[in-house]
Amino acid sequence: MKVITLVFCTLVSSLALAQKTSIVFERNGRPSQKELLTTIESSRNPFKKFMGEWTLANDIWIQNWGAATDTLKIADHHTISSQLNTENSLLSIIDGPEPNGHIFWAYNPNTKAVSHLSSFGEIRTGIGNGTIDEEGNLSLKITFEGEPAHTYRKYTYNWIAKDAYKMRSVQFDAKNRPTGLFYEGVFVRVKSMRTSVDE
């Protein structure tokens, strides 16, 4: 039985976007990540539009954690998103300003459901589920360690251009009412999909 190896390497430099990630596993005759990305339009992966390398548009991040709504400039945000060894998966590795983390999505082609697992910083782990439509827009309901009991967040990832999507997270209380807490940003592609993996 062959052992599947998953290796993540992060190279740190003084450049704004320092992350370089390699995901290595047994191919068993399947196309490489680079081959997958060069034929992205023909992929059956429902997350295919997210594959590649991303940063915040104009470094702008908007949030409200309870005091007021703030518009922040966050330079050097960097995300690399790659399919793993099935066409029903996507792993995103986020680095840049802390907290860094990762997000894993899995799609069930029978139920059409998306499962979400994430981890950021020391304790901010998230678990949830949702749906993705034919245009690649994603909606998720996620609970987080470190947030008040019985609260949850609704995430939407909506495509606003071929190489740009808006992510918004809104917190709800135990009675399904918005608490006023939210954060959002627009993410834009920073490299061609052909060069974002297996460089």
Biotite code that builds the C-alpha atoms (Angstrom):
import biotite.structure as struc

atoms = struc.array([
    struc.Atom([0.000, 0.000, 0.000], chain_id="A", res_id=1, res_name="MET", atom_name="CA", element="C"),
    struc.Atom([1.421, 3.314, -1.027], chain_id="A", res_id=2, res_name="LYS", atom_name="CA", element="C"),
    struc.Atom([1.672, 6.051, 1.527], chain_id="A", res_id=3, res_name="VAL", atom_name="CA", element="C"),
    struc.Atom([0.213, 9.406, 0.527], chain_id="A", res_id=4, res_name="ILE", atom_name="CA", element="C"),
    struc.Atom([2.465, 12.224, 1.583], chain_id="A", res_id=5, res_name="THR", atom_name="CA", element="C"),
    struc.Atom([1.228, 15.740, 2.102], chain_id="A", res_id=6, res_name="LEU", atom_name="CA", element="C"),
    struc.Atom([4.010, 18.296, 2.477], chain_id="A", res_id=7, res_name="VAL", atom_name="CA", element="C"),
    struc.Atom([3.525, 21.988, 3.049], chain_id="A", res_id=8, res_name="PHE", atom_name="CA", element="C"),
    struc.Atom([6.540, 24.297, 2.728], chain_id="A", res_id=9, res_name="CYS", atom_name="CA", element="C"),
    struc.Atom([6.385, 27.977, 3.493], chain_id="A", res_id=10, res_name="THR", atom_name="CA", element="C"),
    struc.Atom([9.304, 30.128, 2.422], chain_id="A", res_id=11, res_name="LEU", atom_name="CA", element="C"),
    struc.Atom([9.615, 33.458, 4.178], chain_id="A", res_id=12, res_name="VAL", atom_name="CA", element="C"),
    struc.Atom([11.306, 36.411, 2.493], chain_id="A", res_id=13, res_name="SER", atom_name="CA", element="C"),
    struc.Atom([11.119, 40.170, 2.642], chain_id="A", res_id=14, res_name="SER", atom_name="CA", element="C"),
    struc.Atom([8.880, 40.270, -0.415], chain_id="A", res_id=15, res_name="LEU", atom_name="CA", element="C"),
    struc.Atom([5.229, 41.271, 0.064], chain_id="A", res_id=16, res_name="ALA", atom_name="CA", element="C"),
    struc.Atom([3.895, 37.855, -1.004], chain_id="A", res_id=17, res_name="LEU", atom_name="CA", element="C"),
    struc.Atom([6.359, 35.422, 0.483], chain_id="A", res_id=18, res_name="ALA", atom_name="CA", element="C"),
    struc.Atom([4.460, 32.140, 0.530], chain_id="A", res_id=19, res_name="GLN", atom_name="CA", element="C"),
    struc.Atom([5.374, 29.307, -1.783], chain_id="A", res_id=20, res_name="LYS", atom_name="CA", element="C"),
    struc.Atom([3.524, 26.053, -1.224], chain_id="A", res_id=21, res_name="THR", atom_name="CA", element="C"),
    struc.Atom([4.080, 22.582, -2.573], chain_id="A", res_id=22, res_name="SER", atom_name="CA", element="C"),
    struc.Atom([1.468, 19.870, -2.147], chain_id="A", res_id=23, res_name="ILE", atom_name="CA", element="C"),
    struc.Atom([2.918, 16.468, -2.958], chain_id="A", res_id=24, res_name="VAL", atom_name="CA", element="C"),
    struc.Atom([1.111, 13.127, -3.051], chain_id="A", res_id=25, res_name="PHE", atom_name="CA", element="C"),
    struc.Atom([0.953, 9.957, -5.140], chain_id="A", res_id=26, res_name="GLU", atom_name="CA", element="C"),
    struc.Atom([-0.541, 10.796, -8.550], chain_id="A", res_id=27, res_name="ARG", atom_name="CA", element="C"),
    struc.Atom([-1.396, 7.215, -9.659], chain_id="A", res_id=28, res_name="ASN", atom_name="CA", element="C"),
    struc.Atom([-1.567, 8.380, -13.267], chain_id="A", res_id=29, res_name="GLY", atom_name="CA", element="C"),
    struc.Atom([-3.768, 11.414, -12.580], chain_id="A", res_id=30, res_name="ARG", atom_name="CA", element="C"),
    struc.Atom([-2.832, 14.879, -13.906], chain_id="A", res_id=31, res_name="PRO", atom_name="CA", element="C"),
    struc.Atom([-0.420, 17.030, -11.895], chain_id="A", res_id=32, res_name="SER", atom_name="CA", element="C"),
    struc.Atom([-1.610, 20.202, -10.161], chain_id="A", res_id=33, res_name="GLN", atom_name="CA", element="C"),
    struc.Atom([-0.060, 22.250, -12.964], chain_id="A", res_id=34, res_name="LYS", atom_name="CA", element="C"),
    struc.Atom([-1.901, 20.195, -15.596], chain_id="A", res_id=35, res_name="GLU", atom_name="CA", element="C"),
    struc.Atom([-5.143, 20.593, -13.642], chain_id="A", res_id=36, res_name="LEU", atom_name="CA", element="C"),
    struc.Atom([-4.736, 24.346, -13.490], chain_id="A", res_id=37, res_name="LEU", atom_name="CA", element="C"),
    struc.Atom([-3.965, 24.700, -17.193], chain_id="A", res_id=38, res_name="THR", atom_name="CA", element="C"),
    struc.Atom([-7.209, 22.887, -18.000], chain_id="A", res_id=39, res_name="THR", atom_name="CA", element="C"),
    struc.Atom([-9.276, 24.509, -15.259], chain_id="A", res_id=40, res_name="ILE", atom_name="CA", element="C"),
    struc.Atom([-12.295, 25.189, -17.462], chain_id="A", res_id=41, res_name="GLU", atom_name="CA", element="C"),
    struc.Atom([-12.791, 21.473, -18.098], chain_id="A", res_id=42, res_name="SER", atom_name="CA", element="C"),
    struc.Atom([-12.375, 20.519, -14.427], chain_id="A", res_id=43, res_name="SER", atom_name="CA", element="C"),
    struc.Atom([-15.378, 19.021, -12.614], chain_id="A", res_id=44, res_name="ARG", atom_name="CA", element="C"),
    struc.Atom([-14.209, 20.492, -9.299], chain_id="A", res_id=45, res_name="ASN", atom_name="CA", element="C"),
    struc.Atom([-16.986, 22.828, -8.033], chain_id="A", res_id=46, res_name="PRO", atom_name="CA", element="C"),
    struc.Atom([-14.295, 24.974, -6.350], chain_id="A", res_id=47, res_name="PHE", atom_name="CA", element="C"),
    struc.Atom([-12.239, 25.387, -9.537], chain_id="A", res_id=48, res_name="LYS", atom_name="CA", element="C"),
    struc.Atom([-12.705, 29.172, -9.711], chain_id="A", res_id=49, res_name="LYS", atom_name="CA", element="C"),
    struc.Atom([-10.985, 29.513, -6.317], chain_id="A", res_id=50, res_name="PHE", atom_name="CA", element="C"),
    struc.Atom([-7.840, 27.667, -7.427], chain_id="A", res_id=51, res_name="MET", atom_name="CA", element="C"),
    struc.Atom([-4.823, 29.927, -7.619], chain_id="A", res_id=52, res_name="GLY", atom_name="CA", element="C"),
    struc.Atom([-3.199, 32.740, -5.695], chain_id="A", res_id=53, res_name="GLU", atom_name="CA", element="C"),
    struc.Atom([-5.087, 35.628, -4.054], chain_id="A", res_id=54, res_name="TRP", atom_name="CA", element="C"),
    struc.Atom([-4.668, 38.867, -2.125], chain_id="A", res_id=55, res_name="THR", atom_name="CA", element="C"),
    struc.Atom([-6.939, 41.606, -0.764], chain_id="A", res_id=56, res_name="LEU", atom_name="CA", element="C"),
    struc.Atom([-8.014, 44.171, -3.365], chain_id="A", res_id=57, res_name="ALA", atom_name="CA", element="C"),
    struc.Atom([-6.309, 47.474, -2.542], chain_id="A", res_id=58, res_name="ASN", atom_name="CA", element="C"),
    struc.Atom([-5.376, 45.933, 0.860], chain_id="A", res_id=59, res_name="ASP", atom_name="CA", element="C"),
    struc.Atom([-8.858, 46.901, 2.140], chain_id="A", res_id=60, res_name="ILE", atom_name="CA", element="C"),
    struc.Atom([-10.547, 44.949, 4.959], chain_id="A", res_id=61, res_name="TRP", atom_name="CA", element="C"),
    struc.Atom([-13.799, 46.072, 6.636], chain_id="A", res_id=62, res_name="ILE", atom_name="CA", element="C"),
    struc.Atom([-14.847, 44.753, 10.054], chain_id="A", res_id=63, res_name="GLN", atom_name="CA", element="C"),
    struc.Atom([-16.967, 45.287, 13.126], chain_id="A", res_id=64, res_name="ASN", atom_name="CA", element="C"),
    struc.Atom([-15.996, 43.358, 16.271], chain_id="A", res_id=65, res_name="TRP", atom_name="CA", element="C"),
    struc.Atom([-18.431, 45.224, 18.531], chain_id="A", res_id=66, res_name="GLY", atom_name="CA", element="C"),
    struc.Atom([-17.157, 48.773, 18.939], chain_id="A", res_id=67, res_name="ALA", atom_name="CA", element="C"),
    struc.Atom([-17.568, 50.289, 15.468], chain_id="A", res_id=68, res_name="ALA", atom_name="CA", element="C"),
    struc.Atom([-17.170, 49.501, 11.800], chain_id="A", res_id=69, res_name="THR", atom_name="CA", element="C"),
    struc.Atom([-13.550, 49.958, 10.783], chain_id="A", res_id=70, res_name="ASP", atom_name="CA", element="C"),
    struc.Atom([-11.957, 50.049, 7.350], chain_id="A", res_id=71, res_name="THR", atom_name="CA", element="C"),
    struc.Atom([-8.395, 48.786, 7.634], chain_id="A", res_id=72, res_name="LEU", atom_name="CA", element="C"),
    struc.Atom([-5.438, 48.598, 5.279], chain_id="A", res_id=73, res_name="LYS", atom_name="CA", element="C"),
    struc.Atom([-3.942, 45.112, 5.551], chain_id="A", res_id=74, res_name="ILE", atom_name="CA", element="C"),
    struc.Atom([-0.915, 44.731, 3.327], chain_id="A", res_id=75, res_name="ALA", atom_name="CA", element="C"),
    struc.Atom([0.632, 41.421, 2.313], chain_id="A", res_id=76, res_name="ASP", atom_name="CA", element="C"),
    struc.Atom([-2.413, 39.175, 2.673], chain_id="A", res_id=77, res_name="HIS", atom_name="CA", element="C"),
    struc.Atom([-1.689, 36.030, 0.678], chain_id="A", res_id=78, res_name="HIS", atom_name="CA", element="C"),
    struc.Atom([-3.762, 32.915, -0.034], chain_id="A", res_id=79, res_name="THR", atom_name="CA", element="C"),
    struc.Atom([-2.894, 29.895, -2.163], chain_id="A", res_id=80, res_name="ILE", atom_name="CA", element="C"),
    struc.Atom([-5.822, 27.570, -2.976], chain_id="A", res_id=81, res_name="SER", atom_name="CA", element="C"),
    struc.Atom([-5.294, 24.134, -4.518], chain_id="A", res_id=82, res_name="SER", atom_name="CA", element="C"),
    struc.Atom([-7.248, 20.998, -5.279], chain_id="A", res_id=83, res_name="GLN", atom_name="CA", element="C"),
    struc.Atom([-5.930, 17.981, -3.402], chain_id="A", res_id=84, res_name="LEU", atom_name="CA", element="C"),
    struc.Atom([-6.097, 14.503, -4.946], chain_id="A", res_id=85, res_name="ASN", atom_name="CA", element="C"),
    struc.Atom([-9.839, 14.475, -5.638], chain_id="A", res_id=86, res_name="THR", atom_name="CA", element="C"),
    struc.Atom([-11.998, 16.790, -7.725], chain_id="A", res_id=87, res_name="GLU", atom_name="CA", element="C"),
    struc.Atom([-14.217, 17.386, -4.689], chain_id="A", res_id=88, res_name="ASN", atom_name="CA", element="C"),
    struc.Atom([-11.661, 19.224, -2.546], chain_id="A", res_id=89, res_name="SER", atom_name="CA", element="C"),
    struc.Atom([-9.956, 22.562, -2.011], chain_id="A", res_id=90, res_name="LEU", atom_name="CA", element="C"),
    struc.Atom([-7.268, 23.516, 0.499], chain_id="A", res_id=91, res_name="LEU", atom_name="CA", element="C"),
    struc.Atom([-6.472, 27.198, 1.065], chain_id="A", res_id=92, res_name="SER", atom_name="CA", element="C"),
    struc.Atom([-3.340, 28.238, 2.952], chain_id="A", res_id=93, res_name="ILE", atom_name="CA", element="C"),
    struc.Atom([-3.423, 31.829, 4.200], chain_id="A", res_id=94, res_name="ILE", atom_name="CA", element="C"),
    struc.Atom([-0.347, 33.746, 5.284], chain_id="A", res_id=95, res_name="ASP", atom_name="CA", element="C"),
    struc.Atom([0.757, 37.341, 5.667], chain_id="A", res_id=96, res_name="GLY", atom_name="CA", element="C"),
    struc.Atom([-0.299, 39.345, 8.718], chain_id="A", res_id=97, res_name="PRO", atom_name="CA", element="C"),
    struc.Atom([-1.359, 37.201, 11.671], chain_id="A", res_id=98, res_name="GLU", atom_name="CA", element="C"),
    struc.Atom([-3.438, 35.247, 12.273], chain_id="A", res_id=99, res_name="PRO", atom_name="CA", element="C"),
    struc.Atom([-2.371, 32.855, 9.568], chain_id="A", res_id=100, res_name="ASN", atom_name="CA", element="C"),
    struc.Atom([-4.320, 29.677, 8.930], chain_id="A", res_id=101, res_name="GLY", atom_name="CA", element="C"),
    struc.Atom([-5.897, 27.272, 6.515], chain_id="A", res_id=102, res_name="HIS", atom_name="CA", element="C"),
    struc.Atom([-9.347, 26.298, 5.196], chain_id="A", res_id=103, res_name="ILE", atom_name="CA", element="C"),
    struc.Atom([-10.435, 22.940, 3.775], chain_id="A", res_id=104, res_name="PHE", atom_name="CA", element="C"),
    struc.Atom([-13.609, 22.457, 1.729], chain_id="A", res_id=105, res_name="TRP", atom_name="CA", element="C"),
    struc.Atom([-15.011, 19.096, 0.624], chain_id="A", res_id=106, res_name="ALA", atom_name="CA", element="C"),
    struc.Atom([-17.958, 18.672, -1.751], chain_id="A", res_id=107, res_name="TYR", atom_name="CA", element="C"),
    struc.Atom([-20.363, 15.723, -1.655], chain_id="A", res_id=108, res_name="ASN", atom_name="CA", element="C"),
    struc.Atom([-21.587, 15.194, -5.245], chain_id="A", res_id=109, res_name="PRO", atom_name="CA", element="C"),
    struc.Atom([-24.547, 13.094, -4.061], chain_id="A", res_id=110, res_name="ASN", atom_name="CA", element="C"),
    struc.Atom([-26.001, 15.533, -1.521], chain_id="A", res_id=111, res_name="THR", atom_name="CA", element="C"),
    struc.Atom([-24.518, 18.667, -3.183], chain_id="A", res_id=112, res_name="LYS", atom_name="CA", element="C"),
    struc.Atom([-23.325, 19.772, 0.293], chain_id="A", res_id=113, res_name="ALA", atom_name="CA", element="C"),
    struc.Atom([-20.054, 21.509, 1.140], chain_id="A", res_id=114, res_name="VAL", atom_name="CA", element="C"),
    struc.Atom([-18.215, 20.699, 4.377], chain_id="A", res_id=115, res_name="SER", atom_name="CA", element="C"),
    struc.Atom([-15.886, 23.277, 5.941], chain_id="A", res_id=116, res_name="HIS", atom_name="CA", element="C"),
    struc.Atom([-12.979, 22.911, 8.387], chain_id="A", res_id=117, res_name="LEU", atom_name="CA", element="C"),
    struc.Atom([-10.624, 25.749, 9.278], chain_id="A", res_id=118, res_name="SER", atom_name="CA", element="C"),
    struc.Atom([-7.981, 26.796, 11.757], chain_id="A", res_id=119, res_name="SER", atom_name="CA", element="C"),
    struc.Atom([-6.521, 30.270, 12.357], chain_id="A", res_id=120, res_name="PHE", atom_name="CA", element="C"),
    struc.Atom([-4.147, 31.448, 15.056], chain_id="A", res_id=121, res_name="GLY", atom_name="CA", element="C"),
    struc.Atom([-4.075, 29.530, 18.331], chain_id="A", res_id=122, res_name="GLU", atom_name="CA", element="C"),
    struc.Atom([-7.765, 28.714, 18.929], chain_id="A", res_id=123, res_name="ILE", atom_name="CA", element="C"),
    struc.Atom([-9.942, 29.986, 16.077], chain_id="A", res_id=124, res_name="ARG", atom_name="CA", element="C"),
    struc.Atom([-11.091, 26.678, 14.637], chain_id="A", res_id=125, res_name="THR", atom_name="CA", element="C"),
    struc.Atom([-14.253, 26.557, 12.543], chain_id="A", res_id=126, res_name="GLY", atom_name="CA", element="C"),
    struc.Atom([-16.569, 23.788, 11.416], chain_id="A", res_id=127, res_name="ILE", atom_name="CA", element="C"),
    struc.Atom([-19.628, 24.045, 9.230], chain_id="A", res_id=128, res_name="GLY", atom_name="CA", element="C"),
    struc.Atom([-21.439, 23.248, 6.008], chain_id="A", res_id=129, res_name="ASN", atom_name="CA", element="C"),
    struc.Atom([-23.199, 24.884, 3.130], chain_id="A", res_id=130, res_name="GLY", atom_name="CA", element="C"),
    struc.Atom([-23.777, 24.909, -0.609], chain_id="A", res_id=131, res_name="THR", atom_name="CA", element="C"),
    struc.Atom([-22.128, 26.062, -3.829], chain_id="A", res_id=132, res_name="ILE", atom_name="CA", element="C"),
    struc.Atom([-24.026, 27.060, -6.956], chain_id="A", res_id=133, res_name="ASP", atom_name="CA", element="C"),
    struc.Atom([-23.214, 26.529, -10.634], chain_id="A", res_id=134, res_name="GLU", atom_name="CA", element="C"),
    struc.Atom([-21.505, 29.943, -10.822], chain_id="A", res_id=135, res_name="GLU", atom_name="CA", element="C"),
    struc.Atom([-19.142, 29.004, -7.980], chain_id="A", res_id=136, res_name="GLY", atom_name="CA", element="C"),
    struc.Atom([-20.817, 31.232, -5.354], chain_id="A", res_id=137, res_name="ASN", atom_name="CA", element="C"),
    struc.Atom([-20.514, 29.655, -1.919], chain_id="A", res_id=138, res_name="LEU", atom_name="CA", element="C"),
    struc.Atom([-22.697, 29.979, 1.205], chain_id="A", res_id=139, res_name="SER", atom_name="CA", element="C"),
    struc.Atom([-21.655, 28.463, 4.555], chain_id="A", res_id=140, res_name="LEU", atom_name="CA", element="C"),
    struc.Atom([-22.876, 28.318, 8.163], chain_id="A", res_id=141, res_name="LYS", atom_name="CA", element="C"),
    struc.Atom([-19.890, 27.998, 10.512], chain_id="A", res_id=142, res_name="ILE", atom_name="CA", element="C"),
    struc.Atom([-19.412, 27.806, 14.278], chain_id="A", res_id=143, res_name="THR", atom_name="CA", element="C"),
    struc.Atom([-16.126, 28.939, 15.819], chain_id="A", res_id=144, res_name="PHE", atom_name="CA", element="C"),
    struc.Atom([-14.164, 28.071, 18.925], chain_id="A", res_id=145, res_name="GLU", atom_name="CA", element="C"),
    struc.Atom([-13.576, 31.281, 20.861], chain_id="A", res_id=146, res_name="GLY", atom_name="CA", element="C"),
    struc.Atom([-16.897, 32.938, 19.916], chain_id="A", res_id=147, res_name="GLU", atom_name="CA", element="C"),
    struc.Atom([-19.934, 33.029, 22.253], chain_id="A", res_id=148, res_name="PRO", atom_name="CA", element="C"),
    struc.Atom([-21.784, 29.743, 22.743], chain_id="A", res_id=149, res_name="ALA", atom_name="CA", element="C"),
    struc.Atom([-24.605, 29.024, 20.280], chain_id="A", res_id=150, res_name="HIS", atom_name="CA", element="C"),
    struc.Atom([-23.557, 31.795, 17.904], chain_id="A", res_id=151, res_name="THR", atom_name="CA", element="C"),
    struc.Atom([-22.591, 31.087, 14.321], chain_id="A", res_id=152, res_name="TYR", atom_name="CA", element="C"),
    struc.Atom([-21.480, 32.928, 11.230], chain_id="A", res_id=153, res_name="ARG", atom_name="CA", element="C"),
    struc.Atom([-22.885, 32.975, 7.734], chain_id="A", res_id=154, res_name="LYS", atom_name="CA", element="C"),
    struc.Atom([-20.201, 33.244, 5.084], chain_id="A", res_id=155, res_name="TYR", atom_name="CA", element="C"),
    struc.Atom([-20.817, 34.176, 1.481], chain_id="A", res_id=156, res_name="THR", atom_name="CA", element="C"),
    struc.Atom([-18.245, 34.004, -1.282], chain_id="A", res_id=157, res_name="TYR", atom_name="CA", element="C"),
    struc.Atom([-19.718, 35.761, -4.325], chain_id="A", res_id=158, res_name="ASN", atom_name="CA", element="C"),
    struc.Atom([-17.930, 36.206, -7.645], chain_id="A", res_id=159, res_name="TRP", atom_name="CA", element="C"),
    struc.Atom([-17.916, 39.822, -8.791], chain_id="A", res_id=160, res_name="ILE", atom_name="CA", element="C"),
    struc.Atom([-15.519, 39.348, -11.738], chain_id="A", res_id=161, res_name="ALA", atom_name="CA", element="C"),
    struc.Atom([-13.611, 36.500, -13.393], chain_id="A", res_id=162, res_name="LYS", atom_name="CA", element="C"),
    struc.Atom([-10.643, 37.030, -11.061], chain_id="A", res_id=163, res_name="ASP", atom_name="CA", element="C"),
    struc.Atom([-12.322, 38.622, -8.030], chain_id="A", res_id=164, res_name="ALA", atom_name="CA", element="C"),
    struc.Atom([-14.729, 37.468, -5.325], chain_id="A", res_id=165, res_name="TYR", atom_name="CA", element="C"),
    struc.Atom([-16.216, 39.127, -2.248], chain_id="A", res_id=166, res_name="LYS", atom_name="CA", element="C"),
    struc.Atom([-16.161, 37.260, 1.055], chain_id="A", res_id=167, res_name="MET", atom_name="CA", element="C"),
    struc.Atom([-18.499, 38.408, 3.850], chain_id="A", res_id=168, res_name="ARG", atom_name="CA", element="C"),
    struc.Atom([-18.958, 36.900, 7.313], chain_id="A", res_id=169, res_name="SER", atom_name="CA", element="C"),
    struc.Atom([-21.943, 37.908, 9.477], chain_id="A", res_id=170, res_name="VAL", atom_name="CA", element="C"),
    struc.Atom([-22.397, 36.687, 13.051], chain_id="A", res_id=171, res_name="GLN", atom_name="CA", element="C"),
    struc.Atom([-25.802, 35.464, 14.312], chain_id="A", res_id=172, res_name="PHE", atom_name="CA", element="C"),
    struc.Atom([-26.928, 34.787, 17.872], chain_id="A", res_id=173, res_name="ASP", atom_name="CA", element="C"),
    struc.Atom([-28.677, 31.677, 19.193], chain_id="A", res_id=174, res_name="ALA", atom_name="CA", element="C"),
    struc.Atom([-32.039, 33.073, 18.040], chain_id="A", res_id=175, res_name="LYS", atom_name="CA", element="C"),
    struc.Atom([-30.793, 33.518, 14.461], chain_id="A", res_id=176, res_name="ASN", atom_name="CA", element="C"),
    struc.Atom([-30.563, 37.308, 14.757], chain_id="A", res_id=177, res_name="ARG", atom_name="CA", element="C"),
    struc.Atom([-27.581, 39.251, 13.364], chain_id="A", res_id=178, res_name="PRO", atom_name="CA", element="C"),
    struc.Atom([-25.390, 40.535, 16.209], chain_id="A", res_id=179, res_name="THR", atom_name="CA", element="C"),
    struc.Atom([-23.899, 43.373, 14.152], chain_id="A", res_id=180, res_name="GLY", atom_name="CA", element="C"),
    struc.Atom([-20.481, 41.750, 14.047], chain_id="A", res_id=181, res_name="LEU", atom_name="CA", element="C"),
    struc.Atom([-19.111, 41.137, 10.569], chain_id="A", res_id=182, res_name="PHE", atom_name="CA", element="C"),
    struc.Atom([-16.035, 41.283, 8.369], chain_id="A", res_id=183, res_name="TYR", atom_name="CA", element="C"),
    struc.Atom([-15.537, 41.360, 4.625], chain_id="A", res_id=184, res_name="GLU", atom_name="CA", element="C"),
    struc.Atom([-13.061, 41.839, 1.837], chain_id="A", res_id=185, res_name="GLY", atom_name="CA", element="C"),
    struc.Atom([-12.673, 41.524, -1.909], chain_id="A", res_id=186, res_name="VAL", atom_name="CA", element="C"),
    struc.Atom([-10.014, 39.074, -3.056], chain_id="A", res_id=187, res_name="PHE", atom_name="CA", element="C"),
    struc.Atom([-8.237, 39.345, -6.405], chain_id="A", res_id=188, res_name="VAL", atom_name="CA", element="C"),
    struc.Atom([-6.000, 36.931, -8.270], chain_id="A", res_id=189, res_name="ARG", atom_name="CA", element="C"),
    struc.Atom([-2.314, 37.872, -8.120], chain_id="A", res_id=190, res_name="VAL", atom_name="CA", element="C"),
    struc.Atom([-0.801, 35.293, -10.474], chain_id="A", res_id=191, res_name="LYS", atom_name="CA", element="C"),
    struc.Atom([-1.925, 33.268, -13.428], chain_id="A", res_id=192, res_name="SER", atom_name="CA", element="C"),
    struc.Atom([-3.346, 29.887, -12.420], chain_id="A", res_id=193, res_name="MET", atom_name="CA", element="C"),
    struc.Atom([-0.672, 28.238, -14.540], chain_id="A", res_id=194, res_name="ARG", atom_name="CA", element="C"),
    struc.Atom([2.133, 29.428, -12.295], chain_id="A", res_id=195, res_name="THR", atom_name="CA", element="C"),
    struc.Atom([0.515, 29.355, -8.842], chain_id="A", res_id=196, res_name="SER", atom_name="CA", element="C"),
    struc.Atom([1.200, 25.677, -8.101], chain_id="A", res_id=197, res_name="VAL", atom_name="CA", element="C"),
    struc.Atom([4.188, 23.394, -8.737], chain_id="A", res_id=198, res_name="ASP", atom_name="CA", element="C"),
    struc.Atom([6.473, 26.255, -9.709], chain_id="A", res_id=199, res_name="GLU", atom_name="CA", element="C"),
])
